[in-house]
Amino acid sequence: LQLVEASGKRAPFALPAPDSPDLGEALRKNLEKVYRARNLVAIANGFEKERYRGDSAVDVEVEVLRHKNEQDRGGEVLPCPPGGWVFQSGDLISFRIHNKSESLPVNVTLLMVGADYQIEPFYPQRDEVGVSLRPGKSLDTPRGRISKKPPFGNESLVVIAVPETNPPADFSALAQDGLVQARSADGGKNLQSPLGRLLESAMFRSGSTRGLDRVVADQQGMRVLRWQTEPAK
């Protein structure tokens, strides 16, 4: 048995045999993984639409940088081509975040949504603390390499920007791997901002928040970038 996306844009995912007692639980876990990843990207899309109204207090822009090799620290800005970015396994990329907010310093979190619906913190990494980004300033993230291992296909980067807090807001509990442990370890305190409660409600079906409240949209920021990965030719 295989779990196949109807669009055919992702590789199929293996399931236990039809007569396996583990089939039901494996199917449930896989579908929940799809559900959470898609909802995270959908919420980011909602913030993208609100951003174009132009009256949000938090405004960030994101650029993609490609590096020729390990010695290339600065990289070059890679504008999005008409058909979208396509990266091959082994490509070395990073991201430049610009805080275009008029007056608010912000904390930013970058979450990578893989072709297999895995959600992983890209910046800051687990157990790291990100820096505060002042208005008009920019931040270059550490570099990451496109994996040489499948699955390949559609990937997304979700950028979360919230007003500066001490300690900084921590959205690593949204990661798919170790999700239960991450949420139980802090009692959910990492997600108690309005945006955190919205994400928790949408991804974990908890709480009562149903949509993108205008107040939340005006005081938080999210961006989403998408690209395609493929094996090196």
ZIMOFEN-V975019 format. One record per pair of residues at least 6 apart in sequence whose C-alpha atoms are under 8 Angstrom apart, sorted by sequence separation. I is the first residue (numbers start at 0). J is the second residue. If there is no record, write none. Layout:
# ZIMOFEN-V975019
i->I j->J
i->I j->J
This chain:
# ZIMOFEN-V975019
i->3 j->9
i->4 j->10
i->15 j->21
i->16 j->22
i->49 j->55
i->66 j->72
i->98 j->104
i->111 j->117
i->112 j->118
i->123 j->129
i->132 j->138
i->172 j->178
i->189 j->195
i->190 j->196
i->199 j->205
i->200 j->206
i->3 j->10
i->4 j->11
i->15 j->22
i->66 j->73
i->67 j->74
i->98 j->105
i->111 j->118
i->112 j->119
i->122 j->129
i->161 j->168
i->199 j->206
i->200 j->207
i->201 j->208
i->3 j->11
i->14 j->22
i->50 j->58
i->66 j->74
i->110 j->118
i->111 j->119
i->200 j->208
i->201 j->209
i->2 j->11
i->3 j->12
i->65 j->74
i->66 j->75
i->110 j->119
i->111 j->120
i->172 j->181
i->190 j->199
i->200 j->209
i->1 j->11
i->2 j->12
i->15 j->25
i->64 j->74
i->65 j->75
i->110 j->120
i->111 j->121
i->171 j->181
i->172 j->182
i->196 j->206
i->1 j->12
i->2 j->13
i->14 j->25
i->64 j->75
i->65 j->76
i->109 j->120
i->110 j->121
i->197 j->208
i->1 j->13
i->2 j->14
i->14 j->26
i->64 j->76
i->65 j->77
i->108 j->120
i->109 j->121
i->110 j->122
i->196 j->208
i->197 j->209
i->0 j->13
i->1 j->14
i->63 j->76
i->64 j->77
i->108 j->121
i->109 j->122
i->197 j->210
i->0 j->14
i->62 j->76
i->63 j->77
i->108 j->122
i->109 j->123
i->197 j->211
i->0 j->15
i->62 j->77
i->63 j->78
i->107 j->122
i->108 j->123
i->0 j->16
i->62 j->78
i->0 j->17
i->172 j->189
i->74 j->92
i->122 j->140
i->172 j->190
i->122 j->141
i->170 j->189
i->169 j->189
i->170 j->190
i->108 j->129
i->168 j->189
i->169 j->190
i->194 j->215
i->107 j->129
i->168 j->190
i->193 j->215
i->68 j->91
i->106 j->129
i->66 j->90
i->67 j->91
i->106 j->130
i->107 j->131
i->168 j->192
i->65 j->90
i->66 j->91
i->106 j->131
i->107 j->132
i->170 j->195
i->194 j->219
i->65 j->91
i->66 j->92
i->105 j->131
i->106 j->132
i->173 j->199
i->65 j->92
i->66 j->93
i->104 j->131
i->105 j->132
i->64 j->92
i->65 j->93
i->104 j->132
i->105 j->133
i->63 j->92
i->64 j->93
i->104 j->133
i->105 j->134
i->63 j->93
i->64 j->94
i->103 j->133
i->104 j->134
i->63 j->94
i->64 j->95
i->103 j->134
i->62 j->94
i->63 j->95
i->102 j->134
i->131 j->163
i->61 j->94
i->62 j->95
i->101 j->134
i->61 j->95
i->62 j->96
i->98 j->132
i->100 j->134
i->101 j->135
i->61 j->96
i->98 j->133
i->99 j->134
i->100 j->135
i->115 j->150
i->60 j->96
i->61 j->97
i->98 j->134
i->99 j->135
i->114 j->150
i->59 j->96
i->60 j->97
i->98 j->135
i->99 j->136
i->114 j->151
i->59 j->97
i->60 j->98
i->97 j->135
i->98 j->136
i->114 j->152
i->129 j->167
i->59 j->98
i->60 j->99
i->97 j->136
i->98 j->137
i->114 j->153
i->128 j->167
i->58 j->98
i->59 j->99
i->97 j->137
i->113 j->153
i->114 j->154
i->58 j->99
i->59 j->100
i->96 j->137
i->97 j->138
i->113 j->154
i->57 j->99
i->58 j->100
i->95 j->137
i->96 j->138
i->112 j->154
i->113 j->155
i->57 j->100
i->95 j->138
i->96 j->139
i->111 j->154
i->112 j->155
i->56 j->100
i->95 j->139
i->96 j->140
i->111 j->155
i->112 j->156
i->56 j->101
i->94 j->139
i->95 j->140
i->111 j->156
i->112 j->157
i->56 j->102
i->57 j->103
i->93 j->139
i->94 j->140
i->110 j->156
i->111 j->157
i->125 j->171
i->56 j->103
i->93 j->140
i->94 j->141
i->109 j->156
i->110 j->157
i->57 j->105
i->93 j->141
i->94 j->142
i->109 j->157
i->110 j->158
i->93 j->142
i->109 j->158
i->92 j->142
i->93 j->143
i->108 j->158
i->109 j->159
i->91 j->142
i->92 j->143
i->107 j->158
i->108 j->159
i->120 j->171
i->91 j->143
i->92 j->144
i->107 j->159
i->108 j->160
i->119 j->171
i->91 j->144
i->92 j->145
i->107 j->160
i->90 j->144
i->91 j->145
i->106 j->160
i->107 j->161
i->120 j->174
i->89 j->144
i->90 j->145
i->105 j->160
i->106 j->161
i->118 j->173
i->119 j->174
i->88 j->144
i->89 j->145
i->105 j->161
i->106 j->162
i->118 j->174
i->119 j->175
i->162 j->218
i->88 j->145
i->89 j->146
i->105 j->162
i->106 j->163
i->117 j->174
i->118 j->175
i->119 j->176
i->161 j->218
i->162 j->219
i->87 j->145
i->88 j->146
i->89 j->147
i->104 j->162
i->105 j->163
i->106 j->164
i->117 j->175
i->118 j->176
i->161 j->219
i->86 j->145
i->88 j->147
i->103 j->162
i->104 j->163
i->117 j->176
i->160 j->219
i->161 j->220
i->88 j->148
i->103 j->163
i->159 j->219
i->160 j->220
i->106 j->167
i->108 j->169
i->159 j->220
i->160 j->221
i->106 j->168
i->108 j->170
i->159 j->221
i->158 j->221
i->159 j->222
i->110 j->174
i->157 j->221
i->158 j->222
i->157 j->222
i->158 j->223
i->157 j->223
i->156 j->223
i->157 j->224
i->155 j->223
i->156 j->224
i->155 j->224
i->156 j->225
i->155 j->225
i->154 j->225
i->155 j->226
i->153 j->225
i->154 j->226
i->153 j->226
i->154 j->227
i->153 j->227
i->154 j->228
i->152 j->227
i->153 j->228
i->36 j->112
i->151 j->227
i->152 j->228
i->151 j->228
i->152 j->229
i->151 j->229
i->151 j->230
i->36 j->116
i->36 j->117
i->36 j->118
i->33 j->116
i->145 j->228
i->147 j->230
i->32 j->116
i->147 j->231
i->32 j->117
i->59 j->160
i->58 j->160
i->57 j->160
i->57 j->161
i->9 j->114
i->57 j->162
i->9 j->115
i->43 j->157
i->40 j->155
i->43 j->158
i->40 j->157
i->39 j->157
i->10 j->150
i->86 j->226
i->88 j->228
i->9 j->150
i->10 j->151
i->84 j->225
i->85 j->226
i->86 j->227
i->87 j->228
i->88 j->229
i->9 j->151
i->10 j->152
i->83 j->225
i->84 j->226
i->85 j->227
i->86 j->228
i->87 j->229
i->88 j->230
i->89 j->231
i->9 j->152
i->32 j->175
i->83 j->226
i->84 j->227
i->85 j->228
i->86 j->229
i->87 j->230
i->88 j->231
i->8 j->152
i->9 j->153
i->83 j->227
i->85 j->229
i->87 j->231
i->8 j->153
i->87 j->232
i->42 j->198
i->39 j->198
i->57 j->217
i->55 j->216
i->56 j->217
i->57 j->218
i->59 j->220
i->61 j->222
i->39 j->201
i->55 j->217
i->56 j->218
i->57 j->219
i->58 j->220
i->60 j->222
i->38 j->201
i->39 j->202
i->54 j->217
i->55 j->218
i->56 j->219
i->57 j->220
i->59 j->222
i->38 j->202
i->55 j->219
i->55 j->220
i->35 j->201
i->36 j->202
i->45 j->211
i->35 j->202
i->49 j->216
i->34 j->202
i->35 j->203
i->49 j->217
i->42 j->211
i->46 j->216
i->50 j->220
i->46 j->220
i->47 j->221
i->46 j->221
i->47 j->222
i->46 j->222
i->47 j->223
i->44 j->221
i->43 j->221
i->44 j->222
i->43 j->222
i->44 j->223
i->43 j->223
i->40 j->223
